[in-house]
Structures are given as structure tokens and as C-alpha cells.
Amino acid sequence: MSSGDSRALDPAFADLLRGSYHRVVGEPLVPESREPASWLYYDAPFGLLAHDAAADPVFTYANRISQTCFEYSWAEFTELPSRLSAEPDRQEDRDQLIAAVHEHGYAEGYRGIRIAKSGRRFWIQDVTMWNLIDSNGIQHGQAALFRRWRDA
């Protein structure tokens, strides 16, 4: 991991992911016995992504499962506009999910096709997406976890 990967194991960012998930979804994201930053990045049994709150959001986080599925390194992922994770003809579907999250704080049960760096298409399933809101009510973007994935 290079110095540009600092957010991957940043305890403050892990706390934002964990705290916002618990506040918005009402469930714990990380088992109590685990160190949050390391567990989320290396050991979580799900893909986990986050993007910032810009008008054209850019990924700010991608755990190891996400990097493997999408075939991007940390450095590549954290320069990628999140809209490029879905093909242009799938944007409406993705935009509807994001709109639902903006309106309700989170959405569950989403399933959609995504595209890897190589062009390989794959399904993400059993997705939960939520607003990354800190304990002061400031929104930092959105995060999503996908519990299942398979090639399309």
C-alpha cells in the first residue's frame, strides 16, 4: 500500500463509515471485536465503496473486495468518477438508487450491473447504500456495500 492509500486504513474514515451506517441503517457495520479500519478494508465479507459529495462524485474509498471486482488499484479507484462504475445505458438505474438514498437516507436490496476496468460486466447484489453523515449532521458523500457479486 502506498502513502496515497492512507484513507484505506484511516480510523477517522472508518468511524465515519461505521457511525453513519449505524445512525442511518440502525445496524452495526463492524463486529464489536474487530478493529474497524483494518477489518473494513481487508476482512469484510462484502464490497464497500464510498464517493464524495461533489456534483460529479469521485470514489474516495474502495475495500479490497471492491478493488478485485472492479479491477482498479486504490490509486485508480480514488480518481474515478463513481458514475463510471456503471455503463452509460445503466446510468438511469444508478441515478434512481442515488436519488432514493438522498431522499430516505439509505436504500436496501438494490441489484445492478457494473463494469470492471477490463470491460467485464458483473452483478452487484444485495446492496445497501447510505448517506455518509457525521455525528454533526454534515454529509460527506455516500457509501455502498454489496454482499454478493457474480459475473454477468
C-alpha positions in Angstrom: 0.0 0.0 0.0 1.4 3.4 -0.9 1.1 6.7 1.0 -1.8 7.6 -1.2 -3.7 4.8 0.4 -3.9 6.5 3.8 -7.7 6.6 3.8 -7.9 2.9 3.4 -6.8 2.4 7.0 -7.8 5.8 8.4 -9.5 5.3 11.8 -11.5 8.5 11.4 -12.8 7.5 8.0 -13.7 4.0 9.3 -15.5 5.7 12.1 -17.5 7.8 9.6 -18.4 4.7 7.6 -19.3 2.8 10.8 -21.1 5.6 12.6 -23.1 6.8 9.6 -24.2 3.3 8.8 -25.3 2.7 12.4 -27.2 6.1 12.6 -28.9 5.7 9.2 -29.5 2.0 8.8 -29.7 1.2 12.5 -27.3 -1.8 12.5 -23.7 -2.3 13.2 -21.3 -2.3 10.2 -18.3 -3.9 12.0 -18.3 -6.7 14.6 -17.5 -5.3 18.0 -14.4 -7.4 18.5 -12.7 -6.1 15.3 -10.6 -3.1 14.6 -12.8 -1.1 12.2 -10.4 0.3 9.6 -8.4 -2.9 9.0 -11.5 -5.1 9.1 -13.4 -3.0 6.6 -10.5 -2.8 4.2 -9.1 -6.3 4.4 -11.5 -8.7 6.0 -15.1 -7.5 5.5 -17.1 -10.2 3.6 -18.6 -7.6 1.4 -17.5 -5.0 -1.2 -17.5 -1.4 0.3 -17.3 1.8 -1.7 -17.7 5.5 -0.9 -17.8 8.6 -3.0 -17.6 12.3 -2.1 -20.5 14.8 -2.2 -19.4 16.6 -5.4 -21.8 17.3 -8.2 -20.0 14.6 -10.2 -18.9 12.3 -7.2 -15.5 10.7 -7.2 -14.7 7.5 -5.3 -12.9 8.2 -2.0 -12.8 4.6 -0.7 -12.8 1.0 -2.1 -12.0 -2.0 0.1 -10.1 -5.0 -1.3 -13.2 -6.9 -2.5 -14.3 -3.8 -4.4 -10.8 -3.4 -5.9 -10.8 -7.0 -7.0 -14.3 -6.9 -8.5 -13.8 -3.6 -10.4 -10.1 -4.4 -11.3 -8.9 -1.0 -10.1 -6.0 -0.3 -7.8 -6.6 2.1 -4.8 -4.9 4.9 -6.8 -7.1 4.3 -9.8 -10.3 3.9 -7.9 -9.8 7.1 -5.9 -9.5 9.2 -9.1 -12.6 7.6 -10.8 -15.9 9.4 -11.0 -18.4 7.0 -9.5 -20.7 7.3 -12.5 -18.1 5.3 -14.5 -18.8 2.2 -12.4 -21.9 1.7 -14.5 -22.2 1.7 -18.2 -24.0 4.7 -19.8 -27.1 2.7 -20.5 -27.3 1.7 -16.8 -27.0 5.3 -15.5 -30.7 5.8 -15.0 -30.9 2.8 -12.8 -27.9 4.0 -10.7 -29.2 7.6 -10.6 -32.6 6.3 -9.2 -30.7 4.5 -6.4 -28.7 7.6 -5.5 -31.9 9.7 -5.5 -33.6 7.3 -3.2 -30.7 7.5 -0.8 -30.7 11.3 -0.9 -34.5 11.2 -0.1 -34.6 8.5 2.6 -31.0 8.4 3.9 -30.4 4.9 2.7 -31.7 2.2 0.3 -31.5 -1.6 0.6 -32.0 -4.6 -1.8 -30.5 -3.0 -4.9 -29.2 -5.2 -7.7 -27.4 -3.8 -10.7 -24.8 -4.4 -13.4 -21.4 -2.8 -13.1 -18.4 -2.7 -15.3 -14.8 -3.6 -14.4 -11.7 -1.8 -15.8 -11.3 -4.7 -18.4 -14.9 -4.2 -19.6 -16.1 -7.4 -17.8 -19.6 -6.9 -16.6 -20.8 -8.2 -13.3 -23.8 -8.1 -11.0 -23.7 -6.5 -7.6 -26.5 -7.8 -5.4 -28.0 -7.2 -2.0 -26.7 -3.7 -2.0 -27.2 -1.2 0.8 -26.3 2.4 0.0 -26.4 5.2 2.6 -25.5 8.8 3.2 -22.2 9.4 4.9 -23.3 11.8 7.5 -21.1 12.5 10.5 -22.2 13.0 14.1 -22.6 16.8 13.5 -25.0 16.2 10.6 -22.5 17.1 7.8 -22.8 15.0 4.7 -19.5 13.7 3.2 -21.0 11.7 0.3 -22.5 8.3 0.1 -21.3 4.7 0.7 -22.5 1.4 -0.6 -21.8 -2.2 0.4 -22.6 -5.2 -1.8 -23.0 -8.5 -0.2 -23.0 -10.7 -3.3 -21.4 -10.3 -6.8 -21.1 -12.5 -9.8 -20.1 -12.2 -13.5 -23.0 -11.2 -15.8 
